[in-house]
């Protein structure tokens, strides 16, 4: 992407169709699970905010895509992330190894629970 996107739609429209579809799947799952989210671009990534805090970030790069649910969610569900490259804050995946719907839902639920509890 030559220019940085300022909206989620701009970001998605610049992706190849397969990657766009994958990120739209994640977007739809999170919005279904937590309907009162706000979409924005933050740190150059698609972001869904909940209670004015980032609930998840998700992005595409050259070799993989990344999902950022929170370090708490990654730590709590690390046993289910063994097949993915992870950092303290991100889970990397590809079109060949996408994140399953149930895993995305559980990661989001953990972070939502922590936000609701006031954890920062």
Backbone atoms as SQL, in Angstrom:
CREATE TABLE atoms (id INTEGER PRIMARY KEY, chain TEXT, resi INTEGER, resn TEXT, atom TEXT, x REAL, y REAL, z REAL);
INSERT INTO atoms VALUES
  (1, 'A', 1, 'UNK', 'N', 0.849, -1.158, 0.000),
  (2, 'A', 1, 'UNK', 'CA', 0.000, 0.000, 0.000),
  (3, 'A', 1, 'UNK', 'C', 0.899, 1.226, 0.000),
  (4, 'A', 2, 'UNK', 'N', 0.832, 2.050, -1.032),
  (5, 'A', 2, 'UNK', 'CA', 1.695, 3.213, -1.160),
  (6, 'A', 2, 'UNK', 'C', 1.348, 4.281, -0.119),
  (7, 'A', 3, 'UNK', 'N', 0.087, 4.600, 0.020),
  (8, 'A', 3, 'UNK', 'CA', -0.353, 5.588, 0.992),
  (9, 'A', 3, 'UNK', 'C', -1.028, 4.876, 2.148),
  (10, 'A', 4, 'UNK', 'N', -0.872, 5.457, 3.331),
  (11, 'A', 4, 'UNK', 'CA', -1.524, 4.855, 4.493),
  (12, 'A', 4, 'UNK', 'C', -3.029, 5.094, 4.435),
  (13, 'A', 5, 'UNK', 'N', -3.770, 4.044, 4.675),
  (14, 'A', 5, 'UNK', 'CA', -5.231, 4.141, 4.684),
  (15, 'A', 5, 'UNK', 'C', -5.686, 4.942, 5.896),
  (16, 'A', 6, 'UNK', 'N', -6.745, 5.688, 5.705),
  (17, 'A', 6, 'UNK', 'CA', -7.313, 6.447, 6.822),
  (18, 'A', 6, 'UNK', 'C', -8.637, 5.847, 7.292),
  (19, 'A', 7, 'UNK', 'N', -9.177, 4.905, 6.523),
  (20, 'A', 7, 'UNK', 'CA', -10.400, 4.209, 6.926),
  (21, 'A', 7, 'UNK', 'C', -10.214, 2.708, 6.715),
  (22, 'A', 8, 'UNK', 'N', -11.041, 1.933, 7.381),
  (23, 'A', 8, 'UNK', 'CA', -10.987, 0.484, 7.228),
  (24, 'A', 8, 'UNK', 'C', -11.300, 0.098, 5.786),
  (25, 'A', 9, 'UNK', 'N', -12.270, 0.755, 5.182),
  (26, 'A', 9, 'UNK', 'CA', -12.623, 0.442, 3.785),
  (27, 'A', 9, 'UNK', 'C', -11.453, 0.710, 2.837),
  (28, 'A', 10, 'UNK', 'N', -10.738, 1.806, 3.040),
  (29, 'A', 10, 'UNK', 'CA', -9.549, 2.090, 2.214),
  (30, 'A', 10, 'UNK', 'C', -8.510, 0.991, 2.403),
  (31, 'A', 11, 'UNK', 'N', -8.302, 0.598, 3.640),
  (32, 'A', 11, 'UNK', 'CA', -7.330, -0.447, 3.940),
  (33, 'A', 11, 'UNK', 'C', -7.702, -1.739, 3.215),
  (34, 'A', 12, 'UNK', 'N', -8.936, -2.159, 3.380),
  (35, 'A', 12, 'UNK', 'CA', -9.381, -3.410, 2.773),
  (36, 'A', 12, 'UNK', 'C', -9.368, -3.360, 1.252),
  (37, 'A', 13, 'UNK', 'N', -9.735, -2.235, 0.676),
  (38, 'A', 13, 'UNK', 'CA', -9.802, -2.138, -0.784),
  (39, 'A', 13, 'UNK', 'C', -8.426, -2.253, -1.444),
  (40, 'A', 14, 'UNK', 'N', -7.364, -2.019, -0.688),
  (41, 'A', 14, 'UNK', 'CA', -6.018, -2.113, -1.239),
  (42, 'A', 14, 'UNK', 'C', -5.456, -3.534, -1.201),
  (43, 'A', 15, 'UNK', 'N', -6.149, -4.457, -0.567),
  (44, 'A', 15, 'UNK', 'CA', -5.659, -5.831, -0.442),
  (45, 'A', 15, 'UNK', 'C', -6.101, -6.698, -1.605),
  (46, 'A', 16, 'UNK', 'N', -5.347, -7.790, -1.840),
  (47, 'A', 16, 'UNK', 'CA', -5.804, -8.746, -2.844),
  (48, 'A', 16, 'UNK', 'C', -7.072, -9.408, -2.306),
  (49, 'A', 17, 'UNK', 'N', -7.924, -9.910, -3.203),
  (50, 'A', 17, 'UNK', 'CA', -9.243, -10.410, -2.796),
  (51, 'A', 17, 'UNK', 'C', -9.228, -11.494, -1.708),
  (52, 'A', 18, 'UNK', 'N', -8.276, -12.396, -1.748),
  (53, 'A', 18, 'UNK', 'CA', -8.248, -13.483, -0.760),
  (54, 'A', 18, 'UNK', 'C', -7.921, -12.952, 0.634),
  (55, 'A', 19, 'UNK', 'N', -6.951, -12.072, 0.717),
  (56, 'A', 19, 'UNK', 'CA', -6.597, -11.488, 2.019),
  (57, 'A', 19, 'UNK', 'C', -7.718, -10.589, 2.523),
  (58, 'A', 20, 'UNK', 'N', -8.316, -9.856, 1.607),
  (59, 'A', 20, 'UNK', 'CA', -9.430, -8.997, 1.999),
  (60, 'A', 20, 'UNK', 'C', -10.558, -9.843, 2.593),
  (61, 'A', 21, 'UNK', 'N', -10.892, -10.929, 1.935),
  (62, 'A', 21, 'UNK', 'CA', -11.964, -11.802, 2.423),
  (63, 'A', 21, 'UNK', 'C', -11.631, -12.355, 3.807),
  (64, 'A', 22, 'UNK', 'N', -10.385, -12.718, 4.021),
  (65, 'A', 22, 'UNK', 'CA', -9.990, -13.264, 5.323),
  (66, 'A', 22, 'UNK', 'C', -10.115, -12.203, 6.422),
  (67, 'A', 23, 'UNK', 'N', -9.661, -10.996, 6.156),
  (68, 'A', 23, 'UNK', 'CA', -9.770, -9.942, 7.170),
  (69, 'A', 23, 'UNK', 'C', -11.219, -9.505, 7.367),
  (70, 'A', 24, 'UNK', 'N', -12.016, -9.555, 6.311),
  (71, 'A', 24, 'UNK', 'CA', -13.439, -9.252, 6.459),
  (72, 'A', 24, 'UNK', 'C', -14.160, -10.318, 7.287),
  (73, 'A', 25, 'UNK', 'N', -13.707, -11.559, 7.184),
  (74, 'A', 25, 'UNK', 'CA', -14.267, -12.632, 8.010),
  (75, 'A', 25, 'UNK', 'C', -13.990, -12.344, 9.485),
  (76, 'A', 26, 'UNK', 'N', -12.768, -11.958, 9.791),
  (77, 'A', 26, 'UNK', 'CA', -12.406, -11.633, 11.177),
  (78, 'A', 26, 'UNK', 'C', -13.211, -10.433, 11.656),
  (79, 'A', 27, 'UNK', 'N', -13.282, -9.422, 10.843),
  (80, 'A', 27, 'UNK', 'CA', -14.042, -8.210, 11.166),
  (81, 'A', 27, 'UNK', 'C', -15.503, -8.559, 11.513),
  (82, 'A', 28, 'UNK', 'N', -16.124, -9.370, 10.677),
  (83, 'A', 28, 'UNK', 'CA', -17.525, -9.748, 10.882),
  (84, 'A', 28, 'UNK', 'C', -17.699, -10.565, 12.168),
  (85, 'A', 29, 'UNK', 'N', -16.790, -11.488, 12.423),
  (86, 'A', 29, 'UNK', 'CA', -16.873, -12.310, 13.636),
  (87, 'A', 29, 'UNK', 'C', -16.804, -11.445, 14.889),
  (88, 'A', 30, 'UNK', 'N', -15.845, -10.530, 14.914),
  (89, 'A', 30, 'UNK', 'CA', -15.672, -9.691, 16.099),
  (90, 'A', 30, 'UNK', 'C', -16.875, -8.774, 16.273),
  (91, 'A', 31, 'UNK', 'N', -17.365, -8.188, 15.170),
  (92, 'A', 31, 'UNK', 'CA', -18.512, -7.294, 15.258),
  (93, 'A', 31, 'UNK', 'C', -19.785, -8.045, 15.661),
  (94, 'A', 32, 'UNK', 'N', -19.905, -9.291, 15.264),
  (95, 'A', 32, 'UNK', 'CA', -21.056, -10.104, 15.677),
  (96, 'A', 32, 'UNK', 'C', -20.976, -10.395, 17.172),
  (97, 'A', 33, 'UNK', 'N', -19.797, -10.708, 17.642),
  (98, 'A', 33, 'UNK', 'CA', -19.598, -11.046, 19.047),
  (99, 'A', 33, 'UNK', 'C', -19.733, -9.820, 19.955),
  (100, 'A', 34, 'UNK', 'N', -19.202, -8.683, 19.498),
  (101, 'A', 34, 'UNK', 'CA', -19.232, -7.440, 20.275),
  (102, 'A', 34, 'UNK', 'C', -19.784, -6.347, 19.356),
  (103, 'A', 35, 'UNK', 'N', -21.099, -6.272, 19.224),
  (104, 'A', 35, 'UNK', 'CA', -21.703, -5.352, 18.251),
  (105, 'A', 35, 'UNK', 'C', -21.445, -3.870, 18.523),
  (106, 'A', 36, 'UNK', 'N', -21.171, -3.513, 19.757),
  (107, 'A', 36, 'UNK', 'CA', -20.968, -2.095, 20.057),
  (108, 'A', 36, 'UNK', 'C', -19.504, -1.674, 19.955),
  (109, 'A', 37, 'UNK', 'N', -18.836, -2.157, 18.912),
  (110, 'A', 37, 'UNK', 'CA', -17.465, -1.727, 18.647),
  (111, 'A', 37, 'UNK', 'C', -17.469, -0.553, 17.676),
  (112, 'A', 38, 'UNK', 'N', -16.369, 0.163, 17.694),
  (113, 'A', 38, 'UNK', 'CA', -16.160, 1.289, 16.776),
  (114, 'A', 38, 'UNK', 'C', -14.965, 0.953, 15.894),
  (115, 'A', 39, 'UNK', 'N', -15.123, 1.110, 14.588),
  (116, 'A', 39, 'UNK', 'CA', -14.032, 0.823, 13.660),
  (117, 'A', 39, 'UNK', 'C', -13.187, 2.058, 13.429),
  (118, 'A', 40, 'UNK', 'N', -11.891, 1.827, 13.375),
  (119, 'A', 40, 'UNK', 'CA', -10.965, 2.913, 13.098),
  (120, 'A', 40, 'UNK', 'C', -9.654, 2.329, 12.570),
  (121, 'A', 41, 'UNK', 'N', -8.753, 3.206, 12.191),
  (122, 'A', 41, 'UNK', 'CA', -7.386, 2.815, 11.861),
  (123, 'A', 41, 'UNK', 'C', -6.514, 3.367, 12.981),
  (124, 'A', 42, 'UNK', 'N', -5.711, 2.501, 13.566),
  (125, 'A', 42, 'UNK', 'CA', -4.802, 2.919, 14.626),
  (126, 'A', 42, 'UNK', 'C', -3.469, 2.215, 14.417),
  (127, 'A', 43, 'UNK', 'N', -2.394, 2.950, 14.528),
  (128, 'A', 43, 'UNK', 'CA', -1.061, 2.408, 14.258),
  (129, 'A', 43, 'UNK', 'C', -0.980, 1.795, 12.862),
  (130, 'A', 44, 'UNK', 'N', -1.755, 2.315, 11.925),
  (131, 'A', 44, 'UNK', 'CA', -1.761, 1.820, 10.551),
  (132, 'A', 44, 'UNK', 'C', -2.507, 0.506, 10.360),
  (133, 'A', 45, 'UNK', 'N', -3.217, 0.066, 11.396),
  (134, 'A', 45, 'UNK', 'CA', -3.924, -1.212, 11.339),
  (135, 'A', 45, 'UNK', 'C', -5.423, -1.013, 11.533),
  (136, 'A', 46, 'UNK', 'N', -6.195, -1.935, 10.988),
  (137, 'A', 46, 'UNK', 'CA', -7.628, -1.950, 11.254),
  (138, 'A', 46, 'UNK', 'C', -7.815, -2.230, 12.736),
  (139, 'A', 47, 'UNK', 'N', -8.707, -1.482, 13.347),
  (140, 'A', 47, 'UNK', 'CA', -8.897, -1.598, 14.786),
  (141, 'A', 47, 'UNK', 'C', -10.382, -1.595, 15.099),
  (142, 'A', 48, 'UNK', 'N', -10.773, -2.458, 16.006),
  (143, 'A', 48, 'UNK', 'CA', -12.119, -2.423, 16.554),
  (144, 'A', 48, 'UNK', 'C', -11.980, -2.039, 18.019),
  (145, 'A', 49, 'UNK', 'N', -12.599, -0.914, 18.370),
  (146, 'A', 49, 'UNK', 'CA', -12.530, -0.405, 19.740),
  (147, 'A', 49, 'UNK', 'C', -13.798, -0.777, 20.504),
  (148, 'A', 50, 'UNK', 'N', -13.598, -1.021, 21.783),
  (149, 'A', 50, 'UNK', 'CA', -14.686, -1.357, 22.691),
  (150, 'A', 50, 'UNK', 'C', -14.489, -0.532, 23.959),
  (151, 'A', 51, 'UNK', 'N', -15.521, 0.198, 24.347),
  (152, 'A', 51, 'UNK', 'CA', -15.427, 1.078, 25.519),
  (153, 'A', 51, 'UNK', 'C', -14.224, 2.013, 25.409),
  (154, 'A', 52, 'UNK', 'N', -14.028, 2.520, 24.197),
  (155, 'A', 52, 'UNK', 'CA', -12.970, 3.486, 23.885),
  (156, 'A', 52, 'UNK', 'C', -11.557, 2.921, 24.033),
  (157, 'A', 53, 'UNK', 'N', -11.442, 1.597, 23.996),
  (158, 'A', 53, 'UNK', 'CA', -10.136, 0.930, 24.040),
  (159, 'A', 53, 'UNK', 'C', -10.038, -0.035, 22.876),
  (160, 'A', 54, 'UNK', 'N', -8.844, -0.248, 22.392),
  (161, 'A', 54, 'UNK', 'CA', -8.655, -1.201, 21.300),
  (162, 'A', 54, 'UNK', 'C', -9.002, -2.599, 21.799),
  (163, 'A', 55, 'UNK', 'N', -9.967, -3.217, 21.155),
  (164, 'A', 55, 'UNK', 'CA', -10.335, -4.600, 21.474),
  (165, 'A', 55, 'UNK', 'C', -9.455, -5.543, 20.667),
  (166, 'A', 56, 'UNK', 'N', -9.365, -5.289, 19.358),
  (167, 'A', 56, 'UNK', 'CA', -8.476, -6.054, 18.481),
  (168, 'A', 56, 'UNK', 'C', -7.954, -5.151, 17.368),
  (169, 'A', 57, 'UNK', 'N', -6.761, -5.497, 16.918),
  (170, 'A', 57, 'UNK', 'CA', -6.190, -4.950, 15.693),
  (171, 'A', 57, 'UNK', 'C', -6.049, -6.146, 14.757),
  (172, 'A', 58, 'UNK', 'N', -6.109, -5.913, 13.460),
  (173, 'A', 58, 'UNK', 'CA', -5.850, -6.980, 12.501),
  (174, 'A', 58, 'UNK', 'C', -5.287, -6.340, 11.241),
  (175, 'A', 59, 'UNK', 'N', -4.336, -7.024, 10.636),
  (176, 'A', 59, 'UNK', 'CA', -3.598, -6.416, 9.540),
  (177, 'A', 59, 'UNK', 'C', -3.022, -7.469, 8.593),
  (178, 'A', 60, 'UNK', 'N', -2.619, -7.005, 7.433),
  (179, 'A', 60, 'UNK', 'CA', -1.987, -7.858, 6.433),
  (180, 'A', 60, 'UNK', 'C', -0.619, -7.285, 6.098),
  (181, 'A', 61, 'UNK', 'N', 0.376, -8.153, 6.029),
  (182, 'A', 61, 'UNK', 'CA', 1.701, -7.744, 5.573),
  (183, 'A', 61, 'UNK', 'C', 2.113, -8.689, 4.443),
  (184, 'A', 62, 'UNK', 'N', 3.304, -8.525, 3.931),
  (185, 'A', 62, 'UNK', 'CA', 3.716, -9.295, 2.753),
  (186, 'A', 62, 'UNK', 'C', 3.597, -10.805, 2.919),
  (187, 'A', 63, 'UNK', 'N', 4.115, -11.328, 4.019),
  (188, 'A', 63, 'UNK', 'CA', 4.209, -12.774, 4.171),
  (189, 'A', 63, 'UNK', 'C', 3.143, -13.403, 5.057),
  (190, 'A', 64, 'UNK', 'N', 2.414, -12.597, 5.803),
  (191, 'A', 64, 'UNK', 'CA', 1.413, -13.147, 6.710),
  (192, 'A', 64, 'UNK', 'C', 0.399, -12.066, 7.070),
  (193, 'A', 65, 'UNK', 'N', -0.580, -12.469, 7.844),
  (194, 'A', 65, 'UNK', 'CA', -1.533, -11.539, 8.438),
  (195, 'A', 65, 'UNK', 'C', -1.368, -11.664, 9.950),
  (196, 'A', 66, 'UNK', 'N', -1.825, -10.659, 10.662),
  (197, 'A', 66, 'UNK', 'CA', -1.674, -10.674, 12.116),
  (198, 'A', 66, 'UNK', 'C', -2.976, -10.263, 12.784),
  (199, 'A', 67, 'UNK', 'N', -3.206, -10.868, 13.938),
  (200, 'A', 67, 'UNK', 'CA', -4.363, -10.570, 14.773),
  (201, 'A', 67, 'UNK', 'C', -3.822, -10.218, 16.149),
  (202, 'A', 68, 'UNK', 'N', -4.228, -9.091, 16.674),
  (203, 'A', 68, 'UNK', 'CA', -3.750, -8.582, 17.952),
  (204, 'A', 68, 'UNK', 'C', -4.922, -8.520, 18.942),
  (205, 'A', 69, 'UNK', 'N', -5.156, -9.569, 19.718),
  (206, 'A', 69, 'UNK', 'CA', -6.289, -9.563, 20.644),
  (207, 'A', 69, 'UNK', 'C', -5.943, -8.970, 22.013),
  (208, 'A', 70, 'UNK', 'N', -4.755, -9.129, 22.482),
  (209, 'A', 70, 'UNK', 'CA', -4.169, -8.582, 23.717),
  (210, 'A', 70, 'UNK', 'C', -3.183, -9.624, 24.230),
  (211, 'A', 71, 'UNK', 'N', -2.217, -9.153, 24.965),
  (212, 'A', 71, 'UNK', 'CA', -1.244, -10.089, 25.539),
  (213, 'A', 71, 'UNK', 'C', -1.919, -11.022, 26.545),
  (214, 'A', 72, 'UNK', 'N', -2.969, -10.533, 27.231),
  (215, 'A', 72, 'UNK', 'CA', -3.681, -11.366, 28.203),
  (216, 'A', 72, 'UNK', 'C', -4.349, -12.542, 27.506),
  (217, 'A', 73, 'UNK', 'N', -4.998, -12.257, 26.369),
  (218, 'A', 73, 'UNK', 'CA', -5.689, -13.321, 25.631),
  (219, 'A', 73, 'UNK', 'C', -4.689, -14.332, 25.077),
  (220, 'A', 74, 'UNK', 'N', -3.585, -13.842, 24.547),
  (221, 'A', 74, 'UNK', 'CA', -2.565, -14.745, 24.001),
  (222, 'A', 74, 'UNK', 'C', -2.009, -15.633, 25.108),
  (223, 'A', 75, 'UNK', 'N', -1.726, -15.061, 26.257),
  (224, 'A', 75, 'UNK', 'CA', -1.199, -15.843, 27.380),
  (225, 'A', 75, 'UNK', 'C', -2.218, -16.869, 27.862),
  (226, 'A', 76, 'UNK', 'N', -3.459, -16.456, 28.009),
  (227, 'A', 76, 'UNK', 'CA', -4.489, -17.369, 28.531),
  (228, 'A', 76, 'UNK', 'C', -4.766, -18.538, 27.588),
  (229, 'A', 77, 'UNK', 'N', -4.680, -18.292, 26.294),
  (230, 'A', 77, 'UNK', 'CA', -5.017, -19.341, 25.320),
  (231, 'A', 77, 'UNK', 'C', -3.790, -19.866, 24.572),
  (232, 'A', 78, 'UNK', 'N', -2.611, -19.699, 25.153),
  (233, 'A', 78, 'UNK', 'CA', -1.375, -20.071, 24.451),
  (234, 'A', 78, 'UNK', 'C', -1.332, -21.537, 24.038),
  (235, 'A', 79, 'UNK', 'N', -1.990, -22.418, 24.801),
  (236, 'A', 79, 'UNK', 'CA', -1.994, -23.833, 24.439),
  (237, 'A', 79, 'UNK', 'C', -2.734, -24.091, 23.123),
  (238, 'A', 80, 'UNK', 'N', -3.608, -23.180, 22.718),
  (239, 'A', 80, 'UNK', 'CA', -4.343, -23.332, 21.457),
  (240, 'A', 80, 'UNK', 'C', -3.644, -22.595, 20.307),
  (241, 'A', 81, 'UNK', 'N', -2.512, -21.968, 20.585),
  (242, 'A', 81, 'UNK', 'CA', -1.805, -21.169, 19.575),
  (243, 'A', 81, 'UNK', 'C', -0.481, -21.800, 19.151),
  (244, 'A', 82, 'UNK', 'N', -0.271, -23.044, 19.514),
  (245, 'A', 82, 'UNK', 'CA', 1.001, -23.707, 19.229),
  (246, 'A', 82, 'UNK', 'C', 1.327, -23.783, 17.743),
  (247, 'A', 83, 'UNK', 'N', 0.330, -23.786, 16.872),
  (248, 'A', 83, 'UNK', 'CA', 0.572, -23.898, 15.429),
  (249, 'A', 83, 'UNK', 'C', 0.773, -22.549, 14.747),
  (250, 'A', 84, 'UNK', 'N', 0.857, -21.484, 15.538),
  (251, 'A', 84, 'UNK', 'CA', 1.012, -20.137, 14.994),
  (252, 'A', 84, 'UNK', 'C', 2.237, -19.466, 15.601),
  (253, 'A', 85, 'UNK', 'N', 2.827, -18.571, 14.842),
  (254, 'A', 85, 'UNK', 'CA', 3.889, -17.731, 15.380),
  (255, 'A', 85, 'UNK', 'C', 3.216, -16.632, 16.187),
  (256, 'A', 86, 'UNK', 'N', 3.678, -16.454, 17.416),
  (257, 'A', 86, 'UNK', 'CA', 3.096, -15.422, 18.260),
  (258, 'A', 86, 'UNK', 'C', 4.197, -14.526, 18.817),
  (259, 'A', 87, 'UNK', 'N', 3.807, -13.316, 19.153),
  (260, 'A', 87, 'UNK', 'CA', 4.648, -12.407, 19.913),
  (261, 'A', 87, 'UNK', 'C', 3.861, -12.107, 21.190),
  (262, 'A', 88, 'UNK', 'N', 4.324, -11.198, 21.985),
  (263, 'A', 88, 'UNK', 'CA', 3.593, -10.858, 23.206),
  (264, 'A', 88, 'UNK', 'C', 2.200, -10.324, 22.894),
  (265, 'A', 89, 'UNK', 'N', 2.043, -9.694, 21.708),
  (266, 'A', 89, 'UNK', 'CA', 0.773, -9.038, 21.400),
  (267, 'A', 89, 'UNK', 'C', 0.085, -9.544, 20.135),
  (268, 'A', 90, 'UNK', 'N', 0.765, -10.322, 19.315),
  (269, 'A', 90, 'UNK', 'CA', 0.220, -10.678, 18.003),
  (270, 'A', 90, 'UNK', 'C', 0.263, -12.179, 17.734),
  (271, 'A', 91, 'UNK', 'N', -0.670, -12.585, 16.872),
  (272, 'A', 91, 'UNK', 'CA', -0.711, -13.955, 16.351),
  (273, 'A', 91, 'UNK', 'C', -0.609, -13.838, 14.841),
  (274, 'A', 92, 'UNK', 'N', 0.383, -14.481, 14.264),
  (275, 'A', 92, 'UNK', 'CA', 0.558, -14.444, 12.811),
  (276, 'A', 92, 'UNK', 'C', -0.085, -15.675, 12.191),
  (277, 'A', 93, 'UNK', 'N', -0.718, -15.461, 11.043),
  (278, 'A', 93, 'UNK', 'CA', -1.376, -16.555, 10.334),
  (279, 'A', 93, 'UNK', 'C', -1.328, -16.267, 8.844),
  (280, 'A', 94, 'UNK', 'N', -1.684, -17.265, 8.056),
  (281, 'A', 94, 'UNK', 'CA', -1.683, -17.128, 6.599),
  (282, 'A', 94, 'UNK', 'C', -3.015, -17.627, 6.054),
  (283, 'A', 95, 'UNK', 'N', -3.198, -17.470, 4.780),
  (284, 'A', 95, 'UNK', 'CA', -4.402, -18.015, 4.149),
  (285, 'A', 95, 'UNK', 'C', -4.430, -19.534, 4.260),
  (286, 'A', 96, 'UNK', 'N', -3.251, -20.163, 4.261),
  (287, 'A', 96, 'UNK', 'CA', -3.174, -21.619, 4.383),
  (288, 'A', 96, 'UNK', 'C', -3.412, -22.084, 5.816),
  (289, 'A', 97, 'UNK', 'N', -3.153, -21.208, 6.784),
  (290, 'A', 97, 'UNK', 'CA', -3.344, -21.549, 8.194),
  (291, 'A', 97, 'UNK', 'C', -4.131, -20.432, 8.890),
  (292, 'A', 98, 'UNK', 'N', -5.398, -20.260, 8.525),
  (293, 'A', 98, 'UNK', 'CA', -6.197, -19.182, 9.130),
  (294, 'A', 98, 'UNK', 'C', -6.542, -19.485, 10.590),
  (295, 'A', 99, 'UNK', 'N', -6.908, -18.444, 11.312),
  (296, 'A', 99, 'UNK', 'CA', -7.378, -18.627, 12.685),
  (297, 'A', 99, 'UNK', 'C', -8.812, -19.140, 12.643),
  (298, 'A', 100, 'UNK', 'N', -9.110, -20.223, 13.347),
  (299, 'A', 100, 'UNK', 'CA', -10.483, -20.743, 13.363),
  (300, 'A', 100, 'UNK', 'C', -11.438, -19.764, 14.062),
  (301, 'A', 101, 'UNK', 'N', -12.692, -19.788, 13.644),
  (302, 'A', 101, 'UNK', 'CA', -13.709, -18.902, 14.220),
  (303, 'A', 101, 'UNK', 'C', -13.786, -19.030, 15.735),
  (304, 'A', 102, 'UNK', 'N', -13.796, -20.256, 16.242),
  (305, 'A', 102, 'UNK', 'CA', -13.941, -20.436, 17.687),
  (306, 'A', 102, 'UNK', 'C', -12.754, -19.865, 18.450),
  (307, 'A', 103, 'UNK', 'N', -11.566, -19.934, 17.880),
  (308, 'A', 103, 'UNK', 'CA', -10.384, -19.369, 18.525),
  (309, 'A', 103, 'UNK', 'C', -10.464, -17.838, 18.544),
  (310, 'A', 104, 'UNK', 'N', -10.873, -17.251, 17.431),
  (311, 'A', 104, 'UNK', 'CA', -11.042, -15.794, 17.379),
  (312, 'A', 104, 'UNK', 'C', -12.057, -15.361, 18.431),
  (313, 'A', 105, 'UNK', 'N', -13.177, -16.057, 18.492),
  (314, 'A', 105, 'UNK', 'CA', -14.213, -15.712, 19.473),
  (315, 'A', 105, 'UNK', 'C', -13.673, -15.779, 20.907),
  (316, 'A', 106, 'UNK', 'N', -12.933, -16.829, 21.207),
  (317, 'A', 106, 'UNK', 'CA', -12.415, -16.984, 22.568),
  (318, 'A', 106, 'UNK', 'C', -11.369, -15.921, 22.899),
  (319, 'A', 107, 'UNK', 'N', -10.512, -15.594, 21.949),
  (320, 'A', 107, 'UNK', 'CA', -9.524, -14.533, 22.165),
  (321, 'A', 107, 'UNK', 'C', -10.208, -13.193, 22.430),
  (322, 'A', 108, 'UNK', 'N', -11.230, -12.904, 21.640),
  (323, 'A', 108, 'UNK', 'CA', -11.971, -11.646, 21.810),
  (324, 'A', 108, 'UNK', 'C', -12.688, -11.626, 23.158),
  (325, 'A', 109, 'UNK', 'N', -13.281, -12.740, 23.527),
  (326, 'A', 109, 'UNK', 'CA', -13.997, -12.801, 24.814),
  (327, 'A', 109, 'UNK', 'C', -13.059, -12.547, 25.998),
  (328, 'A', 110, 'UNK', 'N', -11.853, -13.100, 25.924),
  (329, 'A', 110, 'UNK', 'CA', -10.884, -12.871, 27.001),
  (330, 'A', 110, 'UNK', 'C', -10.570, -11.387, 27.099),
  (331, 'A', 111, 'UNK', 'N', -10.270, -10.759, 25.977),
  (332, 'A', 111, 'UNK', 'CA', -9.917, -9.342, 26.041),
  (333, 'A', 111, 'UNK', 'C', -11.120, -8.489, 26.461),
  (334, 'A', 112, 'UNK', 'N', -12.293, -8.807, 25.974),
  (335, 'A', 112, 'UNK', 'CA', -13.484, -8.069, 26.383),
  (336, 'A', 112, 'UNK', 'C', -13.690, -8.194, 27.896),
  (337, 'A', 113, 'UNK', 'N', -13.515, -9.376, 28.421),
  (338, 'A', 113, 'UNK', 'CA', -13.658, -9.603, 29.862),
  (339, 'A', 113, 'UNK', 'C', -12.665, -8.738, 30.649),
  (340, 'A', 114, 'UNK', 'N', -11.439, -8.657, 30.158),
  (341, 'A', 114, 'UNK', 'CA', -10.415, -7.871, 30.848),
  (342, 'A', 114, 'UNK', 'C', -10.716, -6.374, 30.773),
  (343, 'A', 115, 'UNK', 'N', -11.211, -5.920, 29.640),
  (344, 'A', 115, 'UNK', 'CA', -11.609, -4.507, 29.516),
  (345, 'A', 115, 'UNK', 'C', -12.766, -4.223, 30.467),
  (346, 'A', 116, 'UNK', 'N', -13.759, -5.108, 30.497),
  (347, 'A', 116, 'UNK', 'CA', -14.908, -4.933, 31.392),
  (348, 'A', 116, 'UNK', 'C', -14.471, -4.898, 32.861),
  (349, 'A', 117, 'UNK', 'N', -13.421, -5.630, 33.182),
  (350, 'A', 117, 'UNK', 'CA', -12.925, -5.666, 34.562),
  (351, 'A', 117, 'UNK', 'C', -12.058, -4.458, 34.896),
  (352, 'A', 118, 'UNK', 'N', -11.795, -3.605, 33.886),
  (353, 'A', 118, 'UNK', 'CA', -10.997, -2.406, 34.119),
  (354, 'A', 118, 'UNK', 'C', -9.501, -2.624, 34.071),
  (355, 'A', 119, 'UNK', 'N', -9.068, -3.768, 33.581),
  (356, 'A', 119, 'UNK', 'CA', -7.640, -4.046, 33.491),
  (357, 'A', 119, 'UNK', 'C', -6.993, -3.163, 32.439),
  (358, 'A', 120, 'UNK', 'N', -5.828, -2.636, 32.759),
  (359, 'A', 120, 'UNK', 'CA', -5.116, -1.817, 31.774),
  (360, 'A', 120, 'UNK', 'C', -3.646, -2.130, 31.736);
